[in-house]
Amino acid sequence: MRNQLEACIHAVNQVVLGKEQAVRLAMTCLLARGHLLIEDLPGMGKTTLSHTLAQVLGLDYQRIQFTSDVLPGDILGHSVFDRDTGQFVFHPGPVFAELLLADEINRATPKSQSALLEAMEEGQVTIEGATRPLPEPFFVIATQNPVSQGGTFSLPESQLDRFLMRLSLGYPSISAERELLQGTTRRHMLSNLKPLIERADLFAAQQQVSAIRASDTLINYILRLVEATRIDAQLAFGLSPRGSLALLAAAKAWAFLAGRDYVIPEDVQVVFPAVAEHRLREQNSPSGLGSAAIVKRLLADVPAL
């Protein structure tokens, strides 16, 4: 099963060039049953990454282009009156997909952004008084432009906390961009991709990740990291208990991909920036996500043993 997952990661790396760490973290997020936020400038490959993952994993894929006029019903679906039957028939929205790309989520209004909260936390949506389950697996990849760009609405802390990880792809290296310019178009490569793992195997891998062992020493290390965020004078607030659970789940998934059935401190250290940075806010910072420098300092200051 791990060989199949490695084949999936390798296939994605053939399309999204020079971003091996980000691709592995994205797969880690999926295996940990979390959701992924990718924040970067337009044109960096955020949409390509999500579509490629869906292709190699064989997942039903839907994309929502968020704009200021998107309504909750455009995401969740709505009922339409059928004259032939004399009844209202529910038409599911794009949220009823196994991999949902919420593209440029911070261009939508807070009301539309909040339509995803129940779906991301509970794997279900409540529409017109009826609760409807979402597919399994259900993986949201949301992209957002930097908040400094015009026409954006900042995501509230309650929604940021729903994302297990936040990544930034950044500019490619010169060699990767040369290969991009000289090679086959990404759209053509995507059309030729085939699923490399069965859905049942992916679900089984997620179950195996949850069974990965974490020793008391390892749990204590996570608790020290979390406590350090809560008492740091540079931060307005620290990680919530949901953040603690996210850190452990991500570390287990990283250990699983590494071929181990137990977590080591290095697993926690690798995933900690992606799990923690978007959940932290610096003191007196109006735009304010916790900086990478603070997270890096905490990793250096908190002993693993």
C-alpha positions as CSV (number, residue, x, y, z in Angstrom):
1,M,0.0,0.0,0.0
2,R,2.8,2.4,0.8
3,N,4.3,1.5,-2.6
4,Q,1.1,2.6,-4.2
5,L,1.1,5.9,-2.3
6,E,4.7,6.5,-3.2
7,A,3.8,5.9,-6.8
8,C,1.0,8.5,-6.5
9,I,3.5,11.0,-5.0
10,H,6.0,10.4,-7.7
11,A,3.3,10.9,-10.4
12,V,2.2,14.2,-8.9
13,N,5.9,15.3,-8.8
14,Q,6.1,14.7,-12.5
15,V,3.4,17.3,-13.0
16,V,4.1,19.8,-10.1
17,L,7.8,20.2,-10.6
18,G,10.3,21.0,-7.8
19,K,7.8,20.8,-5.0
20,E,8.5,17.4,-3.5
21,Q,8.1,18.4,0.1
22,A,4.8,20.2,-0.5
23,V,3.4,17.3,-2.4
24,R,4.4,14.9,0.4
25,L,2.8,17.2,3.0
26,A,-0.4,17.3,0.9
27,M,-0.6,13.5,0.9
28,T,0.1,13.5,4.6
29,C,-2.8,15.9,5.1
30,L,-5.1,13.6,3.2
31,L,-4.0,10.4,5.0
32,A,-4.6,12.3,8.4
33,R,-8.2,13.0,7.3
34,G,-7.5,16.7,7.3
35,H,-8.1,19.6,4.9
36,L,-5.4,21.6,3.2
37,L,-5.1,25.4,2.7
38,I,-2.6,26.6,0.1
39,E,-1.7,30.3,0.2
40,D,0.3,31.7,-2.6
41,L,0.3,34.1,-5.5
42,P,-1.8,33.3,-8.6
43,G,-0.1,31.0,-11.1
44,M,2.0,29.0,-8.7
45,G,0.4,25.6,-9.4
46,K,-2.2,25.4,-6.6
47,T,-5.0,24.3,-8.9
48,T,-2.7,21.9,-10.8
49,L,-1.7,20.2,-7.5
50,S,-5.2,19.6,-6.4
51,H,-6.4,18.3,-9.8
52,T,-3.3,16.0,-10.1
53,L,-3.9,14.5,-6.7
54,A,-7.5,13.8,-7.6
55,Q,-6.5,12.1,-10.8
56,V,-3.8,9.8,-9.4
57,L,-6.0,8.9,-6.4
58,G,-9.1,8.2,-8.5
59,L,-11.2,10.7,-6.5
60,D,-14.4,12.4,-7.7
61,Y,-13.2,16.0,-8.2
62,Q,-15.2,19.3,-8.1
63,R,-14.0,22.9,-8.2
64,I,-15.7,26.0,-6.9
65,Q,-14.4,29.3,-8.1
66,F,-15.1,31.6,-5.2
67,T,-16.1,35.2,-6.0
68,S,-17.8,37.9,-4.0
69,D,-21.2,36.8,-5.4
70,V,-21.0,33.1,-4.6
71,L,-23.9,32.1,-2.3
72,P,-24.0,29.2,0.2
73,G,-26.5,27.4,-2.1
74,D,-23.9,27.4,-4.9
75,I,-21.7,25.3,-2.7
76,L,-24.1,23.1,-0.8
77,G,-26.9,22.7,-3.4
78,H,-30.6,23.5,-3.3
79,S,-34.1,22.0,-3.9
80,V,-36.0,22.7,-7.2
81,F,-39.7,22.1,-7.6
82,D,-40.4,19.2,-10.0
83,R,-43.8,19.8,-11.8
84,D,-44.1,16.2,-12.9
85,T,-43.9,14.8,-9.3
86,G,-45.3,17.9,-7.5
87,Q,-42.3,17.7,-5.1
88,F,-39.1,19.5,-4.4
89,V,-36.0,17.6,-5.6
90,F,-32.6,18.2,-4.0
91,H,-29.8,19.0,-6.4
92,P,-26.5,18.5,-4.6
93,G,-23.8,21.1,-4.9
94,P,-20.1,20.6,-5.6
95,V,-19.4,20.0,-1.9
96,F,-20.6,16.4,-2.5
97,A,-17.3,15.4,-4.0
98,E,-14.4,13.4,-2.6
99,L,-11.9,16.0,-3.4
100,L,-13.2,19.6,-3.4
101,L,-11.1,22.5,-4.6
102,A,-12.3,25.7,-3.0
103,D,-10.4,28.1,-5.4
104,E,-9.5,31.5,-4.0
105,I,-11.7,31.0,-1.0
106,N,-10.9,34.3,0.5
107,R,-12.5,36.2,-2.4
108,A,-15.9,35.0,-1.2
109,T,-17.9,36.8,1.6
110,P,-17.7,35.4,5.1
111,K,-21.3,34.1,4.8
112,S,-20.2,31.9,1.8
113,Q,-17.0,30.8,3.5
114,S,-18.9,29.6,6.5
115,A,-20.9,27.2,4.4
116,L,-17.9,24.9,4.5
117,L,-17.5,24.8,8.2
118,E,-19.9,22.0,9.1
119,A,-18.7,20.0,6.0
120,M,-15.0,20.2,7.0
121,E,-15.5,19.5,10.7
122,E,-18.2,16.8,10.6
123,G,-18.3,15.4,7.1
124,Q,-21.9,16.3,6.6
125,V,-24.0,19.3,5.7
126,T,-27.4,20.5,6.9
127,I,-29.6,21.9,4.1
128,E,-33.2,23.0,4.5
129,G,-33.4,21.2,7.8
130,A,-32.0,17.9,6.5
131,T,-28.6,16.5,7.4
132,R,-26.8,14.9,4.4
133,P,-23.6,12.9,4.7
134,L,-20.6,13.7,2.5
135,P,-18.6,11.1,0.6
136,E,-15.8,9.2,2.2
137,P,-13.0,10.2,1.8
138,F,-13.8,13.9,1.8
139,F,-10.8,16.2,1.3
140,V,-11.0,20.0,0.9
141,I,-8.1,21.8,-0.7
142,A,-8.7,25.5,-0.5
143,T,-6.5,28.1,-2.2
144,Q,-6.2,31.7,-1.2
145,N,-4.3,34.7,-2.4
146,P,-2.2,36.7,0.0
147,V,-4.5,39.0,2.1
148,S,-2.5,42.0,0.8
149,Q,-4.1,41.6,-2.6
150,G,-7.3,43.5,-3.5
151,G,-10.7,41.9,-3.3
152,T,-10.0,39.4,-0.5
153,F,-11.7,38.7,2.8
154,S,-9.6,37.3,5.6
155,L,-10.6,33.9,6.8
156,P,-11.7,33.9,10.4
157,E,-9.8,32.0,13.0
158,S,-12.6,29.5,13.3
159,Q,-12.3,28.5,9.7
160,L,-8.5,28.6,9.6
161,D,-8.5,26.1,12.5
162,R,-10.5,23.6,10.3
163,F,-7.5,23.3,8.0
164,L,-5.1,20.7,9.3
165,M,-2.3,22.2,7.3
166,R,-1.4,25.4,5.4
167,L,1.2,25.3,2.6
168,S,2.9,27.7,0.3
169,L,4.3,26.4,-3.0
170,G,6.5,29.4,-3.8
171,Y,8.4,30.1,-7.0
172,P,10.0,27.0,-8.7
173,S,13.7,26.6,-9.0
174,I,15.3,27.7,-12.3
175,S,15.9,24.0,-13.3
176,A,12.2,23.1,-12.5
177,E,10.9,26.1,-14.4
178,R,13.2,25.3,-17.4
179,E,11.7,21.8,-17.5
180,L,8.3,23.3,-17.3
181,L,8.9,25.6,-20.3
182,Q,10.5,22.9,-22.4
183,G,8.2,20.0,-21.5
184,T,4.7,18.9,-22.2
185,T,1.9,21.2,-21.1
186,R,0.4,20.4,-17.7
187,R,-3.1,20.1,-19.1
188,H,-2.0,17.4,-21.5
189,M,-0.2,15.5,-18.7
190,L,-3.3,15.7,-16.5
191,S,-5.5,14.2,-19.2
192,N,-3.1,11.2,-19.4
193,L,-3.0,10.5,-15.7
194,K,-4.6,7.3,-14.4
195,P,-5.6,6.3,-10.9
196,L,-2.8,4.5,-9.2
197,I,-4.6,3.3,-6.0
198,E,-8.0,1.9,-5.3
199,R,-10.4,3.9,-3.2
200,A,-10.7,1.1,-0.7
201,D,-6.9,1.0,-0.3
202,L,-6.8,4.7,0.3
203,F,-9.4,4.3,3.0
204,A,-7.5,1.4,4.5
205,A,-4.4,3.6,4.6
206,Q,-6.2,6.3,6.5
207,Q,-7.3,3.7,9.0
208,Q,-3.8,2.4,9.4
209,V,-2.5,6.0,10.0
210,S,-4.9,6.4,12.9
211,A,-3.4,3.2,14.5
212,I,0.2,4.5,14.3
213,R,1.7,4.4,17.8
214,A,2.8,7.5,19.7
215,S,4.7,6.9,23.0
216,D,4.1,8.9,26.2
217,T,7.5,10.6,25.5
218,L,6.3,11.7,22.1
219,I,3.0,12.9,23.4
220,N,4.8,14.9,26.1
221,Y,6.9,16.5,23.4
222,I,3.8,17.6,21.5
223,L,2.3,19.0,24.7
224,R,5.5,21.0,25.4
225,L,5.3,22.5,21.9
226,V,1.7,23.4,22.3
227,E,2.2,24.9,25.7
228,A,5.1,27.0,24.3
229,T,2.7,28.6,21.8
230,R,0.3,29.5,24.6
231,I,2.9,31.2,26.8
232,D,5.0,32.9,24.1
233,A,4.9,36.7,24.6
234,Q,5.0,37.3,20.9
235,L,1.8,35.4,20.2
236,A,-1.7,36.7,20.9
237,F,-2.9,33.1,21.5
238,G,-1.6,29.6,21.2
239,L,-2.7,26.4,19.6
240,S,-6.1,25.0,20.5
241,P,-6.8,21.4,21.5
242,R,-7.9,20.9,17.9
243,G,-4.4,22.1,16.9
244,S,-2.8,19.5,19.2
245,L,-4.9,16.7,17.7
246,A,-4.0,18.0,14.2
247,L,-0.3,17.9,15.0
248,L,-0.4,14.3,16.3
249,A,-2.5,13.2,13.3
250,A,-0.1,14.8,10.8
251,A,2.9,13.3,12.5
252,K,1.3,9.9,12.4
253,A,0.6,10.2,8.7
254,W,4.2,11.4,8.0
255,A,5.5,8.4,10.0
256,F,3.3,6.1,7.9
257,L,4.7,7.4,4.7
258,A,8.2,6.9,6.1
259,G,7.4,3.2,6.6
260,R,7.2,3.3,10.4
261,D,4.4,2.2,12.7
262,Y,5.4,4.6,15.4
263,V,6.1,8.4,15.6
264,I,9.5,10.0,16.3
265,P,10.2,13.6,17.2
266,E,11.5,14.3,13.7
267,D,8.0,13.5,12.3
268,V,6.5,16.2,14.6
269,Q,9.2,18.7,13.6
270,V,8.6,18.3,9.9
271,V,4.8,18.8,10.1
272,F,4.8,21.4,12.9
273,P,5.2,24.6,10.7
274,A,2.4,23.5,8.3
275,V,0.1,22.6,11.2
276,A,0.9,25.6,13.5
277,E,1.6,28.7,11.5
278,H,-1.9,29.5,10.3
279,R,-3.4,28.9,13.7
280,L,-1.1,31.5,15.4
281,R,-1.4,35.3,15.5
282,E,1.3,37.6,16.4
283,Q,0.7,40.3,19.0
284,N,-0.4,43.7,17.5
285,S,-0.4,42.3,13.9
286,P,-3.5,43.4,12.1
287,S,-2.9,41.0,9.2
288,G,-1.7,38.6,11.5
289,L,-0.8,35.0,11.1
290,G,2.0,33.6,13.2
291,S,5.3,34.1,11.5
292,A,7.5,31.3,10.4
293,A,10.3,32.8,12.5
294,I,8.4,32.2,15.7
295,V,7.5,28.6,14.8
296,K,11.2,28.0,13.9
297,R,12.3,29.4,17.2
298,L,9.9,27.3,19.2
299,L,11.1,24.1,17.5
300,A,14.7,25.1,18.4
301,D,13.9,26.0,22.0
302,V,11.6,23.1,23.0
303,P,13.5,20.0,23.8
304,A,12.4,16.7,22.2
305,L,13.2,14.6,25.2
